[in-house]
Amino acid sequence: MRKLTYYVAATLDGYIAGPEGQYDFFPFAGEEAAAVLADFPETMPTPAREPLGIADRAARRFDTVIMGRATYEPGLKMGWTSPYAHLTQYVVSRTLTSPDPAVTVVDDPVALVRELKQQDGMDIWLCGGGKLAAALRDEIDELIIKRNPLVIGSGVPLFDGPFAPMDFAPVATRSFDSGLTISTFSKVLPTADEQG
């Protein structure tokens, strides 16, 4: 079965964007950028792929991306109506109408993810934002967090929803000289005793 992976950059204090959705303070250079381009080339927006020298690089993990409206809109403002044209794209919104036939707008993210998990394909990338991650919390199978060594004080949290503890087990961590870490966690499934 396909996994839903929340793969996202975050600050030390747990934010994935600034209060106004800013994300350009996250560095993307050096060995960290090389690692991301090698391991997750499909997570680069289509307009950036050629300048980054990865236009022909095949997907390694994901063939589908799901994003919230606030994650989709910065690219839309730059004219990127289909920001990940090399992937199957879904935007979760109750009010947006799709400005591009390559982007499917849905209003029920849980039903969508459950349907996608039953289909053949590579894993599904949840690229943001915090409210959507909270809505899909029970469906997330894996977290891959690019934890940046900076604090911003306020912004869009990694999960923006109600208090609801859920266990994830560490799988792997890669550290860089800059202080960035890329950590992978798998959801801890309840045991038969815990399920009742």
C-alpha positions as CSV (number, residue, x, y, z in Angstrom):
1,M,0.0,0.0,0.0
2,R,1.2,3.5,-0.7
3,K,2.3,5.7,2.2
4,L,1.4,9.3,2.9
5,T,4.6,11.1,3.8
6,Y,4.7,14.5,5.3
7,Y,8.0,15.8,3.9
8,V,8.7,19.4,4.9
9,A,11.2,21.9,6.1
10,A,10.9,23.2,9.7
11,T,12.6,25.4,12.2
12,L,13.9,24.4,15.6
13,D,10.8,25.9,17.1
14,G,8.5,23.8,14.9
15,Y,7.4,26.2,12.2
16,I,7.2,25.4,8.5
17,A,6.6,29.0,7.4
18,G,6.5,32.5,8.8
19,P,3.3,34.3,10.0
20,E,2.5,35.5,6.4
21,G,3.5,32.2,4.8
22,Q,7.1,33.2,4.3
23,Y,9.5,30.3,3.6
24,D,12.4,32.0,1.8
25,F,14.4,32.1,5.1
26,F,15.1,28.4,4.8
27,P,18.6,28.0,3.2
28,F,19.0,25.8,0.1
29,A,22.6,25.5,-0.8
30,G,25.7,23.4,-0.5
31,E,25.7,19.7,0.6
32,E,22.2,20.0,2.0
33,A,20.8,21.1,-1.4
34,A,22.8,18.4,-3.2
35,A,21.3,15.8,-0.8
36,V,17.8,16.9,-1.4
37,L,18.2,17.0,-5.1
38,A,19.7,13.5,-5.1
39,D,17.1,11.9,-2.7
40,F,14.0,14.0,-3.4
41,P,14.3,15.5,-6.9
42,E,10.5,15.3,-7.5
43,T,9.9,17.7,-4.6
44,M,11.4,20.6,-6.6
45,P,8.8,22.8,-8.5
46,T,8.6,22.1,-12.2
47,P,9.8,25.7,-13.1
48,A,12.9,25.2,-10.9
49,R,13.9,21.7,-12.2
50,E,15.8,22.9,-15.4
51,P,17.7,25.7,-13.6
52,L,18.7,23.1,-10.9
53,G,19.9,20.7,-13.6
54,I,17.3,18.0,-12.7
55,A,14.8,18.4,-15.5
56,D,15.2,14.8,-16.6
57,R,15.7,13.3,-13.2
58,A,13.2,10.6,-12.4
59,A,11.1,10.6,-9.2
60,R,12.6,8.5,-6.4
61,R,9.8,8.4,-3.8
62,F,6.7,10.3,-4.8
63,D,4.4,10.5,-7.9
64,T,1.6,12.4,-6.2
65,V,1.5,15.7,-4.2
66,I,-1.2,17.0,-1.9
67,M,-1.1,20.6,-0.6
68,G,-3.3,23.1,1.1
69,R,-4.5,26.3,-0.5
70,A,-2.0,28.4,1.4
71,T,0.9,26.2,0.2
72,Y,-0.4,26.4,-3.4
73,E,-1.0,30.1,-3.5
74,P,2.6,31.5,-3.5
75,G,3.3,29.6,-6.7
76,L,0.0,30.7,-8.2
77,K,0.9,34.4,-7.5
78,M,4.1,33.8,-9.6
79,G,2.0,32.3,-12.4
80,W,2.7,28.7,-11.5
81,T,-0.8,27.3,-12.0
82,S,0.7,23.8,-12.1
83,P,3.7,23.9,-9.8
84,Y,4.5,20.2,-9.8
85,A,3.5,19.3,-13.3
86,H,5.7,16.2,-13.2
87,L,3.5,14.8,-10.4
88,T,-0.2,14.2,-10.0
89,Q,-1.3,17.3,-8.1
90,Y,-4.1,17.8,-5.5
91,V,-5.0,21.0,-3.7
92,V,-7.3,20.9,-0.7
93,S,-9.7,23.8,-0.6
94,R,-13.4,24.5,-0.1
95,T,-13.4,27.7,-2.1
96,L,-10.7,27.5,-4.8
97,T,-11.6,26.5,-8.3
98,S,-8.8,24.9,-10.2
99,P,-6.9,27.4,-12.4
100,D,-5.2,24.5,-14.3
101,P,-6.6,21.2,-15.6
102,A,-3.5,19.5,-14.2
103,V,-4.5,20.4,-10.7
104,T,-7.4,18.7,-9.0
105,V,-9.1,20.7,-6.2
106,V,-10.7,18.5,-3.4
107,D,-12.5,19.5,-0.2
108,D,-12.2,16.1,1.7
109,P,-8.5,15.3,2.2
110,V,-9.1,12.2,4.3
111,A,-11.3,10.6,1.7
112,L,-8.8,11.5,-1.0
113,V,-5.8,10.0,0.8
114,R,-7.7,6.8,1.6
115,E,-8.6,6.4,-2.0
116,L,-5.1,7.2,-3.2
117,K,-3.5,4.7,-0.8
118,Q,-5.6,1.9,-2.5
119,Q,-4.3,2.8,-5.9
120,D,-1.0,1.6,-7.5
121,G,1.8,4.0,-7.5
122,M,4.6,5.5,-5.6
123,D,4.2,7.2,-2.2
124,I,2.1,10.4,-1.7
125,W,3.8,13.6,-0.7
126,L,2.0,15.9,1.8
127,C,3.9,19.1,1.2
128,G,1.9,21.4,3.5
129,G,0.5,23.2,5.3
130,G,0.1,22.8,9.0
131,K,-3.8,22.8,9.0
132,L,-3.9,20.2,6.3
133,A,-1.2,18.1,8.1
134,A,-3.4,18.3,11.3
135,A,-6.5,17.2,9.3
136,L,-4.5,14.3,7.8
137,R,-2.7,13.4,11.0
138,D,-4.3,9.9,11.3
139,E,-3.5,9.1,7.7
140,I,0.2,10.1,7.8
141,D,2.5,7.1,7.7
142,E,5.8,8.8,7.7
143,L,7.4,12.1,8.6
144,I,10.5,13.4,6.9
145,I,11.5,16.7,8.6
146,K,14.3,18.9,7.3
147,R,15.0,20.6,10.7
148,N,16.9,23.9,10.1
149,P,19.0,25.4,12.9
150,L,17.0,28.6,13.2
151,V,14.2,29.9,15.4
152,I,11.5,32.3,14.1
153,G,9.2,32.7,17.1
154,S,5.9,32.5,15.3
155,G,4.4,31.3,12.1
156,V,2.7,28.2,10.6
157,P,3.2,25.2,12.9
158,L,4.2,21.8,11.6
159,F,0.7,20.6,12.8
160,D,-1.9,23.3,13.3
161,G,-4.7,21.5,15.0
162,P,-6.1,20.2,18.3
163,F,-4.1,18.5,21.0
164,A,-3.9,14.8,20.0
165,P,-0.7,12.9,20.8
166,M,0.5,10.4,18.3
167,D,3.6,8.3,18.4
168,F,6.3,8.2,15.7
169,A,9.4,6.1,15.9
170,P,12.8,7.5,14.6
171,V,14.0,5.6,11.6
172,A,17.0,7.6,10.3
173,T,18.7,11.0,10.7
174,R,21.2,12.6,8.4
175,S,23.2,15.5,9.8
176,F,25.1,18.3,7.9
177,D,27.9,20.6,9.0
178,S,25.4,23.5,8.8
179,G,23.4,22.1,11.6
180,L,20.5,20.9,9.3
181,T,19.2,17.4,10.0
182,I,16.9,15.4,7.8
183,S,15.1,12.9,10.1
184,T,12.7,10.2,9.1
185,F,10.0,8.9,11.5
186,S,7.4,6.1,11.0
187,K,4.0,6.1,12.7
188,V,3.8,3.7,15.6
189,L,0.8,1.5,15.0
190,P,-1.2,0.5,18.0
191,T,-0.8,-3.1,19.2
192,A,-3.7,-5.5,19.3
193,D,-4.1,-4.9,23.0
194,E,-4.2,-1.1,22.5
195,Q,-6.9,-1.5,19.7
196,G,-9.1,-3.4,22.2
